[in-house]
Amino acid sequence: HGSANPFRVYRGPEGTRWLVICGVGKIAAAAAVAHLAAVSEARPHHLWLNLGLCGHSAGEPGELYRVSKLIDVGSGRAFYPPLLTPVPCGQGTLRTVDQPSADYPEEGMYDMEASGFFASAIRYTSQELIQVFKVVSDSPTAPLRRFDKREASEWIAAALDGVDQALEALMDLSAEERRRLEEPSGYANFLENWHFSASQRLQLRRLLARWAALDGGLLDLGDFEQEASSRALLRSLTERVEALPIRWGSHD
């Protein structure tokens, strides 16, 4: 990427995984999320994952943890990433601080980025699809006297198998959310033939979703060609949806 790009962005060969290097600090992390969302054309069903290093009150260097509670120490704001999938690692509380410190006054993890990441990522997807994983780099019994990039890379590489196991299960959640958010059958055709306001588009989407859920079959736009306005069309479609019988299941 050229100098106009504020962050280094990488895309996997399959085109479905993206990586942005945010640097130090929660402001940089929040900005990196916004930049990646624009570059990758992020959708509401996409997963967001923060993976980085942290200090820990008692952990050993190289240990992987999933964050179950995230606290921004500066503001006191707390986030609770849902733990919907099992992971082969420990989990606990992470505190994001504004300044680096070797002191860990409370039990758990400490970093400088995660709260900025989470607060920004939640603008682009649901909370269930945002996860934070941290690899311990230092602790009171193993202070970080000198940052070693090679050692840090080895820690992250060793943790990737555990992260991948969590991602596999989360991908199923992502696919389920994508199906839920898909445009209902016929939605685009209605938009081409009538002018709808934003609220009417939402109403149309819900009606078509109900039609599909009640197994109304394929809708013929010709049945609505006499409707001169989008309001009249929605009224007619509502009547047809409400006339469909509710199917409680098959009975022999």
PyMOL commands that set and color helices and strands:
alter all, ss='L'
color gray80, all
select helices_A, chain A and resi 26-40+114-121+127-129+149-181+187-193+198-213+221-224+230-243
alter helices_A, ss='H'
color red, helices_A
select strands_A, chain A and resi 8-11+18-21+48-56+64-72+78-79+90-96+109-111+130-138
alter strands_A, ss='S'
color yellow, strands_A
deselect
rebuild
show_as cartoon
